[in-house]
């Protein structure tokens, strides 16, 4: 056991509790499946994979209220600084030491922009993260399509847990997400970014069955609010 708790708050939002608290892609307001509100959250660190509203979400409000650090791609970090947020930028392939956690930014095949004052602003590259905490390696893929360098992510970082979108339309669907699991070969795969809206409606059991046909990775379907002890 690594002394870590992993909590799914719906969509692509996960919380990691160790000796510090990490929140990834905090999307609560506007999320019809959310069980909490931003005011319930008090993270030490927020990680944002990209600028779309369902991932940047409530980052600005939470960070302004709590004074927490926000880690994201360079261009989006600069935008957040303009919003009086304590943001720090990095880029694909970069590594940062944050508290007792190593953060590596990985590629993600997706777009990224921010809506501001009626304009769509460029928000840098969309990304994923490898988080190495207490000897545990967690891969949050962000919003992405399938790409072959996921094999490299698996070979180099050997994720114990992979958090993968399965919703289709804007990301991988269950078929491609299962192929991603086969590329990465984590110990546990957890589906995310599905059933929040009708357009990304999926049966996660379909993902389970497709993974079983390809490899022996355990697939864990979490309900919103579930806590996984790692």
BAZANU-881410 format. One record per residue: residue number from 0; residue in one letter; x, y, z of N, C-alpha, C in turn. Coordinates in steps of 0.02 Angstrom, whole numbers, plus 32768, in hexadecimal, padded with zeros to 4 digits. Last residue first. Layout:
# residues N
{NUM; 'A'; {X; Y; Z}; {X; Y; Z}; {X; Y; Z}} ...
# end
This chain:
# residues 230
{229; 'X'; {7F0A; 80A0; 7F91}; {7F43; 8085; 7F6D}; {7F7E; 807C; 7F9C}} {228; 'X'; {7E5F; 80A0; 7F99}; {7E9C; 80A1; 7FC1}; {7ED4; 807D; 7F9A}} {227; 'X'; {7DEA; 8102; 7F4D}; {7E14; 80C8; 7F42}; {7E53; 80CF; 7F6C}} {226; 'X'; {7D48; 8138; 7F63}; {7D8C; 8140; 7F7B}; {7DB2; 80FF; 7F71}} {225; 'X'; {7CC4; 8183; 7F05}; {7CE7; 8148; 7F1D}; {7D2F; 815A; 7F30}} {224; 'X'; {7C8E; 81F1; 7EC6}; {7C96; 81F4; 7F0F}; {7CBA; 81B8; 7F2C}} {223; 'X'; {7C44; 8196; 7E48}; {7C57; 81D8; 7E5F}; {7C56; 81DB; 7EAB}} {222; 'X'; {7C89; 80F2; 7E3D}; {7C50; 811E; 7E40}; {7C67; 8161; 7E5A}} {221; 'X'; {7CFE; 80A1; 7DD2}; {7CF0; 80C7; 7E0F}; {7CAE; 80EC; 7E07}} {220; 'X'; {7D33; 800B; 7D9B}; {7D00; 803E; 7D8D}; {7CEF; 8061; 7DCE}} {219; 'X'; {7DCC; 7FCF; 7D73}; {7DA3; 7FE1; 7DAD}; {7D73; 8019; 7D98}} {218; 'X'; {7E1C; 7F4B; 7D28}; {7DF5; 7F88; 7D1C}; {7DC7; 7F93; 7D57}} {217; 'X'; {7EBD; 7F07; 7D29}; {7E7D; 7F0C; 7D4C}; {7E5B; 7F4E; 7D3B}} {216; 'X'; {7F0D; 7EC0; 7C9C}; {7F04; 7EFA; 7CC7}; {7EBF; 7EF8; 7CE8}} {215; 'X'; {7F29; 7E5D; 7C41}; {7F11; 7E48; 7C84}; {7F0C; 7E83; 7CB5}} {214; 'X'; {7EE7; 7E79; 7B99}; {7F1C; 7E74; 7BCB}; {7EFE; 7E64; 7C10}} {213; 'X'; {7E7C; 7E6A; 7B3C}; {7EBE; 7E7F; 7B26}; {7EF5; 7E72; 7B59}} {212; 'X'; {7E01; 7E4C; 7B70}; {7E14; 7E29; 7B33}; {7E5C; 7E36; 7B1F}} {211; 'X'; {7DF9; 7EA5; 7BD9}; {7E04; 7E5E; 7BE8}; {7E18; 7E36; 7BAB}} {210; 'X'; {7DD8; 7F19; 7B92}; {7E1A; 7F13; 7BB2}; {7E2A; 7ECA; 7BC0}} {209; 'X'; {7D55; 7EFC; 7B6F}; {7D87; 7F05; 7B3A}; {7DCD; 7F00; 7B56}} {208; 'X'; {7D15; 7EF6; 7BEB}; {7D18; 7EBA; 7BC1}; {7D4D; 7EC1; 7B8B}} {207; 'X'; {7D24; 7F7C; 7C17}; {7D3D; 7F43; 7C3F}; {7D47; 7F06; 7C12}} {206; 'X'; {7CDC; 7FC3; 7BB5}; {7D24; 7FCE; 7BBD}; {7D44; 7F93; 7BE3}} {205; 'X'; {7C5E; 7F95; 7BD4}; {7C79; 7F88; 7B91}; {7CC5; 7F90; 7B92}} {204; 'X'; {7C4A; 7FCB; 7C4F}; {7C55; 7F83; 7C4B}; {7C6F; 7F6E; 7C07}} {203; 'X'; {7C2C; 8050; 7C38}; {7C71; 803F; 7C4B}; {7C7F; 7FF5; 7C4A}} {202; 'X'; {7BD5; 8089; 7BB3}; {7BCF; 8055; 7BE7}; {7C16; 8041; 7BFB}} {201; 'X'; {7BC5; 813B; 7B95}; {7BE5; 80FA; 7B89}; {7BD3; 80CA; 7BC2}} {200; 'X'; {7BAD; 81DC; 7B55}; {7B8F; 81A4; 7B78}; {7BB1; 8162; 7B64}} {199; 'X'; {7BCE; 8259; 7B2A}; {7C05; 822B; 7B3C}; {7BEA; 81F1; 7B65}} {198; 'X'; {7B57; 8299; 7B15}; {7B83; 8291; 7ADB}; {7BBE; 8263; 7AEA}} {197; 'X'; {7B1C; 82A8; 7B92}; {7B03; 8275; 7B65}; {7B34; 8266; 7B2C}} {196; 'X'; {7B9A; 82BC; 7C11}; {7B6A; 82D7; 7BE2}; {7B55; 82A0; 7BB2}} {195; 'X'; {7BDA; 825F; 7C5F}; {7BCC; 82A0; 7C7B}; {7B95; 82C2; 7C53}} {194; 'X'; {7BFE; 81E8; 7C21}; {7BBC; 81EC; 7C3F}; {7BAE; 822E; 7C64}} {193; 'X'; {7CAF; 81FD; 7C3C}; {7C77; 81DD; 7C1A}; {7C37; 81E7; 7C43}} {192; 'X'; {7D2E; 820F; 7C7B}; {7D17; 8239; 7C44}; {7CE2; 8215; 7C1A}} {191; 'X'; {7D7A; 816D; 7C9C}; {7D62; 81AF; 7CB0}; {7D47; 81D2; 7C71}} {190; 'X'; {7DAD; 80CC; 7CDD}; {7D90; 80F7; 7CA9}; {7D77; 8139; 7CC5}} {189; 'X'; {7E45; 8091; 7D15}; {7E06; 80AE; 7D2C}; {7DEA; 80DA; 7CF4}} {188; 'X'; {7EAD; 8005; 7D29}; {7E93; 8038; 7CFB}; {7E4F; 804F; 7D14}} {187; 'X'; {7F3A; 7FC7; 7D7D}; {7EF3; 7FD8; 7D81}; {7EE3; 800D; 7D4D}} {186; 'X'; {7FBA; 7FB1; 7D4D}; {7F9B; 7F7E; 7D78}; {7F4F; 7F87; 7D7A}} {185; 'X'; {7FCD; 7FD7; 7C9C}; {7FCD; 7FE8; 7CE3}; {7FB2; 7FAD; 7D0C}} {184; 'X'; {7FF2; 7FCF; 7C0D}; {7FF5; 7F96; 7C3B}; {7FFB; 7FAD; 7C85}} {183; 'X'; {7FF4; 801F; 7B99}; {8010; 8038; 7BD8}; {801E; 8000; 7C0A}} {182; 'X'; {7FB8; 7FD7; 7B2F}; {7FF8; 7FFA; 7B25}; {801A; 8008; 7B68}} {181; 'X'; {7F42; 7FAD; 7B6D}; {7F70; 7F7B; 7B54}; {7FB5; 7F99; 7B47}} {180; 'X'; {7F08; 8029; 7B82}; {7F1A; 7FFF; 7BBB}; {7F4D; 7FCB; 7BA7}} {179; 'X'; {7EF1; 804C; 7AFD}; {7F1F; 8074; 7B25}; {7F36; 804C; 7B62}} {178; 'X'; {7E8F; 7FF0; 7ADC}; {7ED0; 7FEB; 7ABB}; {7F05; 8013; 7AE1}} {177; 'X'; {7E2A; 8027; 7B2B}; {7E43; 7FE4; 7B3A}; {7E87; 7FD8; 7B19}} {176; 'X'; {7E17; 809F; 7AE8}; {7E31; 80A1; 7B2D}; {7E4B; 805C; 7B42}} {175; 'X'; {7DE1; 8071; 7A71}; {7E24; 808E; 7A70}; {7E41; 8092; 7AB6}} {174; 'X'; {7D65; 803D; 7AA6}; {7D92; 8015; 7A7C}; {7DD9; 8030; 7A7E}} {173; 'X'; {7D29; 80A8; 7AEF}; {7D3F; 806B; 7B11}; {7D6F; 8040; 7AE7}} {172; 'X'; {7D78; 813B; 7AA3}; {7D3D; 8115; 7AB8}; {7D55; 80D4; 7AD9}} {171; 'X'; {7DD8; 81D0; 7AC1}; {7DD3; 8189; 7AB2}; {7D8F; 816E; 7AC7}} {170; 'X'; {7D7A; 8269; 7AA6}; {7DB3; 8242; 7AC0}; {7DAE; 81FB; 7AA6}} {169; 'X'; {7D08; 829A; 7A71}; {7D3E; 82CA; 7A7E}; {7D7E; 82A8; 7A96}} {168; 'X'; {7CCB; 8217; 7A49}; {7CBB; 8258; 7A2C}; {7CF5; 828A; 7A34}} {167; 'X'; {7CED; 81BD; 7AE5}; {7CE5; 81C4; 7A9D}; {7CD5; 820C; 7A89}} {166; 'X'; {7D02; 81A2; 7B6D}; {7CC2; 81BC; 7B57}; {7CB6; 81BF; 7B0C}} {165; 'X'; {7D6E; 8178; 7BB5}; {7D4E; 8146; 7B8A}; {7D10; 8162; 7B67}} {164; 'X'; {7E0D; 81A6; 7BF7}; {7DCB; 81B8; 7BDE}; {7DAF; 8183; 7BB0}} {163; 'X'; {7E60; 815C; 7C83}; {7E5A; 8162; 7C3A}; {7E14; 8175; 7C25}} {162; 'X'; {7EDD; 8148; 7CF0}; {7E9B; 8166; 7CED}; {7E90; 817C; 7CA5}} {161; 'X'; {7F3A; 80C4; 7D2E}; {7F30; 80EF; 7CF4}; {7EE7; 8106; 7CF3}} {160; 'X'; {7FAE; 8094; 7DA9}; {7F69; 80A5; 7D9B}; {7F67; 80D2; 7D5E}} {159; 'X'; {8034; 807C; 7D9D}; {800C; 804D; 7DC4}; {7FC2; 8056; 7DB4}} {158; 'X'; {8093; 8097; 7D0A}; {805D; 80AC; 7D37}; {803D; 8071; 7D5D}} {157; 'X'; {8120; 80A2; 7CD5}; {8101; 8067; 7CF3}; {80C8; 8079; 7D23}} {156; 'X'; {816F; 80FC; 7C93}; {8153; 8110; 7CD4}; {812E; 80D8; 7CF8}} {155; 'X'; {819F; 80B9; 7C1F}; {81CA; 80E5; 7C47}; {81AF; 80EF; 7C8D}} {154; 'X'; {8137; 8069; 7BEB}; {817B; 804D; 7BF3}; {81A5; 8076; 7C24}} {153; 'X'; {80C7; 80C0; 7BE7}; {80C6; 8083; 7C0E}; {810B; 8068; 7C1D}} {152; 'X'; {80F8; 8121; 7B90}; {80E3; 8134; 7BD3}; {80E1; 80F7; 7C01}} {151; 'X'; {8109; 80D0; 7B20}; {8144; 80ED; 7B40}; {8133; 8104; 7B87}} {150; 'X'; {8084; 80B6; 7B00}; {80B2; 807E; 7B11}; {80EF; 8098; 7B36}} {149; 'X'; {8059; 8132; 7ADE}; {8042; 8117; 7B1E}; {806B; 80DA; 7B32}} {148; 'X'; {8081; 8148; 7A5F}; {80B2; 8157; 7A94}; {8098; 8147; 7AD9}} {147; 'X'; {8011; 8132; 7A10}; {803E; 80FA; 7A1C}; {8072; 8108; 7A52}} {146; 'X'; {7F73; 816B; 7A4C}; {7FB1; 8177; 7A28}; {7FE5; 8144; 7A3E}} {145; 'X'; {7EC6; 8193; 7A51}; {7EFA; 815F; 7A56}; {7F38; 8174; 7A2F}} {144; 'X'; {7E9F; 8237; 7A8D}; {7E96; 81FE; 7A63}; {7ECD; 81CC; 7A6F}} {143; 'X'; {7E78; 8284; 7B2B}; {7EA6; 826F; 7AF7}; {7E87; 8239; 7ACA}} {142; 'X'; {7E7B; 82DF; 7BBC}; {7E52; 82D0; 7B81}; {7E81; 82BD; 7B48}} {141; 'X'; {7EE1; 8287; 7C34}; {7EC0; 82C1; 7C1A}; {7E90; 82AE; 7BE3}} {140; 'X'; {7F1C; 8218; 7C6E}; {7F27; 8222; 7C26}; {7F0C; 8264; 7C0D}} {139; 'X'; {7F75; 8202; 7CF7}; {7F36; 8222; 7CE3}; {7F3F; 8237; 7C9C}} {138; 'X'; {7FC5; 8184; 7D46}; {7FC2; 81A5; 7D05}; {7F7C; 81C0; 7CFA}} {137; 'X'; {8028; 816C; 7DD2}; {7FE3; 8175; 7DBB}; {7FE4; 819E; 7D7A}} {136; 'X'; {808C; 8109; 7E33}; {808B; 812F; 7DF4}; {8044; 8130; 7DD9}} {135; 'X'; {80CE; 810B; 7ED7}; {8096; 80F8; 7EAB}; {8097; 8125; 7E6E}} {134; 'X'; {812B; 813D; 7F2E}; {813D; 8101; 7F08}; {8106; 80E8; 7EDA}} {133; 'X'; {80ED; 81B1; 7F5B}; {80F9; 817A; 7F8A}; {8109; 8138; 7F67}} {132; 'X'; {80C4; 81D9; 7EB8}; {80B7; 81EA; 7EFE}; {80C2; 81AC; 7F29}} {131; 'X'; {80C6; 821C; 7E21}; {80EB; 81E9; 7E48}; {80EA; 81FF; 7E90}} {130; 'X'; {8061; 8233; 7D9A}; {806C; 8248; 7DDF}; {808D; 820E; 7E05}} {129; 'X'; {805B; 826A; 7CFA}; {8072; 8232; 7D22}; {8081; 824E; 7D67}} {128; 'X'; {7FD9; 82B6; 7C9B}; {800A; 82B9; 7CD2}; {801C; 8274; 7CEA}} {127; 'X'; {7FBB; 8302; 7BFA}; {7FAC; 82D3; 7C2F}; {7FE1; 82DB; 7C65}} {126; 'X'; {7F7E; 8391; 7B9B}; {7FB1; 8366; 7BBA}; {7F91; 8331; 7BE6}} {125; 'X'; {7F75; 8408; 7B16}; {7F54; 83DC; 7B46}; {7F87; 83A9; 7B5E}} {124; 'X'; {7FDA; 849B; 7B06}; {7FCD; 8455; 7AF7}; {7FA0; 8435; 7B2C}} {123; 'X'; {7F8C; 853F; 7B0F}; {7FC4; 8510; 7B0D}; {7FAE; 84CA; 7AFB}} {122; 'X'; {7F17; 8587; 7B00}; {7F2B; 8573; 7B44}; {7F63; 853F; 7B44}} {121; 'X'; {7ED2; 860F; 7AAA}; {7EFF; 85D5; 7AA7}; {7F1A; 85C5; 7AEC}} {120; 'X'; {7E2C; 8642; 7ACC}; {7E74; 864F; 7AD1}; {7E9B; 860E; 7ACE}} {119; 'X'; {7D9F; 8682; 7A8C}; {7DC0; 8642; 7A98}; {7E0A; 864E; 7A95}} {118; 'X'; {7D3C; 8704; 7ADC}; {7D6E; 86EC; 7AAC}; {7D85; 86A6; 7ABE}} {117; 'X'; {7CED; 8735; 7B40}; {7CCE; 8728; 7B00}; {7CFE; 870F; 7ACA}} {116; 'X'; {7D46; 8737; 7BAC}; {7D2B; 8775; 7B92}; {7D0F; 876D; 7B4B}} {115; 'X'; {7D82; 869A; 7B86}; {7D8E; 86D5; 7BAF}; {7D73; 8713; 7B8B}} {114; 'X'; {7D9D; 85F0; 7B83}; {7D6D; 8624; 7B73}; {7D76; 865E; 7BA2}} {113; 'X'; {7E2D; 859F; 7B48}; {7E09; 85BC; 7B81}; {7DD8; 85F0; 7B67}} {112; 'X'; {7E63; 8500; 7B05}; {7E55; 8548; 7B00}; {7E2F; 855D; 7B3E}} {111; 'X'; {7EA5; 8476; 7AB1}; {7E9F; 849A; 7AF1}; {7E95; 84E4; 7AE4}} {110; 'X'; {7E96; 83CB; 7A71}; {7E9E; 8414; 7A6A}; {7E98; 8434; 7AAF}} {109; 'X'; {7EF9; 8334; 7A70}; {7EBB; 8358; 7A7D}; {7EC9; 83A2; 7A70}} {108; 'X'; {7F54; 82BD; 7AA6}; {7F3D; 82D1; 7A63}; {7EF8; 82F2; 7A69}} {107; 'X'; {7FD1; 82E2; 7B18}; {7F8C; 82CC; 7B0F}; {7F76; 82E6; 7ACB}} {106; 'X'; {806F; 82C2; 7B6B}; {8047; 82D8; 7B32}; {7FFF; 82BF; 7B3A}} {105; 'X'; {808D; 82E6; 7C19}; {808F; 82BC; 7BDE}; {8065; 82DB; 7BA6}} {104; 'X'; {80EC; 8322; 7C9B}; {80B8; 8334; 7C6C}; {80C1; 830A; 7C2C}} {103; 'X'; {8102; 82E4; 7D3C}; {811C; 82E3; 7CF8}; {80E1; 82F4; 7CCA}} {102; 'X'; {8127; 8304; 7DE0}; {80F4; 830F; 7DAD}; {8116; 8311; 7D69}} {101; 'X'; {8141; 82BA; 7E7C}; {815F; 82C9; 7E3B}; {8127; 82CD; 7E07}} {100; 'X'; {8123; 82F5; 7F20}; {810A; 82D4; 7EE4}; {8132; 82EA; 7EA7}} {99; 'X'; {812A; 833B; 7F95}; {814D; 82FB; 7F91}; {8137; 82D3; 7F54}} {98; 'X'; {8124; 83D3; 7F43}; {8120; 83B4; 7F85}; {8148; 8373; 7F83}} {97; 'X'; {8157; 83AC; 7EA9}; {8123; 83D3; 7ECA}; {8113; 83B2; 7F0C}} {96; 'X'; {81C8; 83B3; 7E2D}; {81BF; 8398; 7E70}; {818E; 83C6; 7E94}} {95; 'X'; {81A8; 8395; 7D80}; {81AB; 83C2; 7DB9}; {81A6; 839B; 7DF9}} {94; 'X'; {81D8; 837F; 7CD8}; {81CD; 8361; 7D1A}; {81D4; 8397; 7D4F}} {93; 'X'; {81A1; 837A; 7C2B}; {81BF; 8399; 7C66}; {81AE; 8374; 7CA6}} {92; 'X'; {8158; 8345; 7BC5}; {8198; 8326; 7BD4}; {81BB; 8342; 7C11}} {91; 'X'; {810B; 83DD; 7BA2}; {810D; 8395; 7B94}; {8154; 837A; 7B9E}} {90; 'X'; {8123; 8453; 7C2B}; {8111; 843F; 7BE7}; {811E; 83F5; 7BDC}} {89; 'X'; {80E5; 84CA; 7CA4}; {8116; 8499; 7C8E}; {8101; 8485; 7C47}} {88; 'X'; {80C2; 8552; 7D15}; {80BF; 8530; 7CD5}; {80F5; 84FC; 7CCC}} {87; 'X'; {805F; 8576; 7D9F}; {80A2; 8566; 7D88}; {809D; 853D; 7D48}} {86; 'X'; {7FFB; 85F1; 7DF3}; {8003; 85BC; 7DC2}; {804C; 85B4; 7DAF}} {85; 'X'; {7F9A; 8635; 7E57}; {7FE0; 8622; 7E5E}; {7FEE; 85E5; 7E32}} {84; 'X'; {7F32; 86AC; 7E05}; {7F3A; 8668; 7E1E}; {7F85; 8659; 7E22}} {83; 'X'; {7F04; 871F; 7DC5}; {7F1A; 8722; 7E0B}; {7F1C; 86DD; 7E2C}} {82; 'X'; {7EF5; 8712; 7D40}; {7EB8; 870E; 7D68}; {7EC7; 870A; 7DB3}} {81; 'X'; {7F72; 870A; 7D0E}; {7F4E; 8748; 7D01}; {7F0C; 874C; 7D27}} {80; 'X'; {7F8D; 8687; 7D30}; {7FAF; 86BD; 7D56}; {7F8B; 86FF; 7D4B}} {79; 'X'; {7F43; 8648; 7CCD}; {7F2C; 8644; 7D12}; {7F4E; 8679; 7D3E}} {78; 'X'; {7F93; 8664; 7C5C}; {7F4E; 867E; 7C60}; {7F36; 867E; 7CA8}} {77; 'X'; {8005; 861B; 7C81}; {8009; 8663; 7C79}; {7FC4; 8684; 7C7B}} {76; 'X'; {7FD0; 8599; 7C7E}; {7FE8; 85B5; 7CBE}; {7FED; 8601; 7CB9}} {75; 'X'; {7FBB; 858B; 7BF6}; {7F81; 858E; 7C23}; {7F95; 85AA; 7C67}} {74; 'X'; {8041; 8587; 7BCC}; {8014; 85BB; 7BB4}; {7FD6; 85C3; 7BE0}} {73; 'X'; {8078; 8513; 7C14}; {8092; 8557; 7C1A}; {805F; 858D; 7C07}} {72; 'X'; {8004; 84A3; 7C65}; {8031; 84B4; 7C2E}; {803F; 84FF; 7C2F}} {71; 'X'; {8005; 84A4; 7D1B}; {7FE7; 8496; 7CDA}; {8019; 84AA; 7CA3}} {70; 'X'; {7FDC; 84AF; 7DC2}; {8010; 8498; 7D93}; {7FED; 8486; 7D52}} {69; 'X'; {7FBE; 851E; 7E43}; {7FA1; 84FD; 7E08}; {7FD9; 84EE; 7DD7}} {68; 'X'; {7FB9; 8525; 7EF4}; {7FDF; 8526; 7EB6}; {7FB9; 8503; 7E7F}} {67; 'X'; {7F3A; 857F; 7F53}; {7F60; 8544; 7F41}; {7F87; 854F; 7F00}} {66; 'X'; {7EE7; 85DF; 7F89}; {7F2D; 85F0; 7F7F}; {7F58; 85B6; 7F6B}} {65; 'X'; {7E5E; 85CD; 7F99}; {7E8B; 85A7; 7FC4}; {7ED4; 85BD; 7FC0}} {64; 'X'; {7E20; 8626; 7F3E}; {7E08; 861F; 7F83}; {7E3B; 8601; 7FB2}} {63; 'X'; {7E66; 8615; 7EC8}; {7E63; 8658; 7EE6}; {7E4D; 8654; 7F2F}} {62; 'X'; {7E50; 858C; 7EB2}; {7E94; 85A4; 7EBE}; {7E94; 85EA; 7EDD}} {61; 'X'; {7DC5; 8587; 7E9E}; {7DE3; 8561; 7ED4}; {7E28; 857D; 7EE6}} {60; 'X'; {7DB7; 85DD; 7E2D}; {7D96; 85EB; 7E6C}; {7DB5; 85C7; 7EA6}} {59; 'X'; {7E08; 8599; 7DCD}; {7E16; 85DF; 7DE0}; {7DF7; 85EF; 7E24}} {58; 'X'; {7DD0; 8515; 7DC1}; {7E14; 8520; 7DD8}; {7E1E; 8567; 7DF2}} {57; 'X'; {7D5A; 84E2; 7D95}; {7D57; 8510; 7DCE}; {7D9C; 8521; 7DEA}} {56; 'X'; {7D8C; 84BF; 7CF3}; {7D55; 84BE; 7D23}; {7D57; 84F5; 7D56}} {55; 'X'; {7DEB; 8480; 7CA8}; {7DFF; 84BA; 7CCF}; {7DCB; 84C6; 7D06}} {54; 'X'; {7D86; 8423; 7C7F}; {7DC5; 840D; 7C9D}; {7DE5; 8445; 7CC6}} {53; 'X'; {7D1E; 8458; 7C3C}; {7D0F; 841E; 7C66}; {7D4E; 8400; 7C84}} {52; 'X'; {7D55; 84BE; 7BEE}; {7D2F; 84D0; 7C2A}; {7D22; 8495; 7C59}} {51; 'X'; {7E01; 84A5; 7BBD}; {7DB9; 849F; 7BB1}; {7D92; 84A3; 7BF2}} {50; 'X'; {7E8D; 84A7; 7BD3}; {7E65; 84E1; 7BE2}; {7E1A; 84DA; 7BD9}} {49; 'X'; {7ED8; 8418; 7C2A}; {7ECF; 8446; 7BF1}; {7E98; 8478; 7C01}} {48; 'X'; {7EF9; 83E0; 7CA6}; {7F12; 83C1; 7C69}; {7F0C; 83EE; 7C2C}} {47; 'X'; {7F31; 841E; 7D3C}; {7F00; 8428; 7D07}; {7F1D; 840D; 7CC6}} {46; 'X'; {7F3B; 8402; 7DE8}; {7F58; 83F4; 7DA7}; {7F22; 83FA; 7D73}} {45; 'X'; {7F4E; 8457; 7E7F}; {7F20; 8446; 7E4A}; {7F49; 8439; 7E0A}} {44; 'X'; {7F79; 843D; 7F28}; {7F90; 8442; 7EE3}; {7F56; 8431; 7EB5}} {43; 'X'; {7F33; 8437; 7F9D}; {7F75; 8459; 7F9F}; {7F8D; 8468; 7F58}} {42; 'X'; {7E7F; 8452; 7F9D}; {7EBD; 8431; 7F89}; {7EFC; 845A; 7F98}} {41; 'X'; {7DF4; 844B; 7FD4}; {7E2B; 8473; 7FF0}; {7E6E; 8455; 7FDE}} {40; 'X'; {7D48; 844F; 7FAA}; {7D8C; 8439; 7F9A}; {7DC0; 8469; 7FB8}} {39; 'X'; {7CCB; 8481; 7FB7}; {7CDB; 8446; 7FDF}; {7D25; 8433; 7FDA}} {38; 'X'; {7CBE; 84E3; 7F5A}; {7CCD; 84F9; 7F9F}; {7CDB; 84BE; 7FCD}} {37; 'X'; {7C94; 84A1; 7EE6}; {7CDA; 84B5; 7EED}; {7CED; 84C7; 7F35}} {36; 'X'; {7C2C; 8417; 7F1E}; {7C34; 8459; 7F00}; {7C7C; 846F; 7F0C}} {35; 'X'; {7C00; 836C; 7EF3}; {7C1C; 839F; 7F1E}; {7C1C; 83E2; 7EF9}} {34; 'X'; {7BD1; 831B; 7E92}; {7BB1; 8315; 7ED3}; {7BCA; 834A; 7F05}} {33; 'X'; {7BB3; 832C; 7DE3}; {7BDB; 833C; 7E1E}; {7BB2; 8336; 7E5E}} {32; 'X'; {7B6B; 831B; 7D71}; {7B76; 82E0; 7D99}; {7B9B; 82EF; 7DDB}} {31; 'X'; {7B69; 8392; 7D2A}; {7B29; 8377; 7D44}; {7B31; 833A; 7D71}} {30; 'X'; {7BD0; 8414; 7D3E}; {7BD5; 83CB; 7D37}; {7B95; 83AC; 7D54}} {29; 'X'; {7BC2; 8496; 7D61}; {7BB6; 8485; 7D1B}; {7BBA; 843B; 7D0D}} {28; 'X'; {7C3F; 8488; 7DDA}; {7C07; 84AF; 7DC1}; {7BFF; 84A3; 7D76}} {27; 'X'; {7CB0; 8429; 7DC9}; {7C77; 841E; 7DF4}; {7C3A; 8445; 7DDC}} {26; 'X'; {7D45; 83F5; 7D9D}; {7D08; 840A; 7D7A}; {7CCC; 83F7; 7DA5}} {25; 'X'; {7DE7; 83F9; 7DAA}; {7DAE; 8400; 7DD8}; {7D70; 841F; 7DB7}} {24; 'X'; {7E62; 83AA; 7D81}; {7E2A; 83BF; 7D56}; {7DE9; 83C8; 7D7D}} {23; 'X'; {7E93; 8366; 7E19}; {7E9F; 8367; 7DD1}; {7E5E; 8379; 7DAD}} {22; 'X'; {7EDD; 838B; 7EB1}; {7E9F; 838A; 7E8C}; {7EAE; 8392; 7E42}} {21; 'X'; {7F30; 834D; 7F3F}; {7F35; 8360; 7EF9}; {7EF0; 8359; 7ED8}} {20; 'X'; {7F72; 8369; 7FDC}; {7F35; 835C; 7FB7}; {7F3B; 8378; 7F70}} {19; 'X'; {7FEB; 830C; 803D}; {7FD0; 834A; 8021}; {7F96; 8337; 7FF4}} {18; 'X'; {8007; 8290; 805A}; {8018; 82BF; 808F}; {8004; 8306; 807A}} {17; 'X'; {7F7B; 826F; 7FF9}; {7FB6; 824F; 8016}; {7FC8; 827A; 8053}} {16; 'X'; {7EFA; 8262; 7F8D}; {7F0A; 8274; 7FD2}; {7F46; 824C; 7FE9}} {15; 'X'; {7EC0; 829E; 7EFA}; {7EF2; 8271; 7F17}; {7F04; 828B; 7F5C}} {14; 'X'; {7E30; 82A4; 7E97}; {7E54; 82BF; 7ED1}; {7E84; 828A; 7EEA}} {13; 'X'; {7DFD; 82C5; 7DF0}; {7E13; 8297; 7E24}; {7E36; 82BE; 7E5B}} {12; 'X'; {7D97; 82E2; 7D6A}; {7DAF; 82FF; 7DA9}; {7DBE; 82C8; 7DDC}} {11; 'X'; {7D5C; 82C8; 7CF4}; {7DA4; 82BA; 7CF8}; {7DC2; 82D2; 7D3A}} {10; 'X'; {7CC4; 8291; 7D33}; {7CE4; 82A9; 7CF6}; {7D2F; 8297; 7CF8}} {9; 'X'; {7CD7; 8280; 7DE7}; {7CB1; 8283; 7DA9}; {7CD8; 82A2; 7D71}} {8; 'X'; {7D2E; 8274; 7E4D}; {7CF8; 82A4; 7E56}; {7CCF; 82AD; 7E16}} {7; 'X'; {7D80; 81EE; 7E96}; {7D65; 8208; 7E57}; {7D2A; 8236; 7E66}} {6; 'X'; {7E13; 81E4; 7EF4}; {7DCB; 81F0; 7EF6}; {7DB5; 820B; 7EB2}} {5; 'X'; {7E8D; 8188; 7F43}; {7E79; 81A3; 7F02}; {7E2D; 81A8; 7F02}} {4; 'X'; {7F03; 818F; 7FC3}; {7EBD; 8187; 7FB1}; {7EAF; 81AA; 7F6F}} {3; 'X'; {7F96; 813B; 7FF7}; {7F77; 816D; 7FCC}; {7F2C; 815C; 7FC5}} {2; 'X'; {7FF1; 80DD; 8029}; {7FD9; 8112; 8054}; {7FB9; 814B; 802E}} {1; 'X'; {8014; 8072; 7FDC}; {803B; 80AF; 7FD4}; {8026; 80E7; 8002}} {0; 'X'; {802A; 7FC4; 8000}; {8000; 8000; 8000}; {802C; 803E; 8000}} 
# end
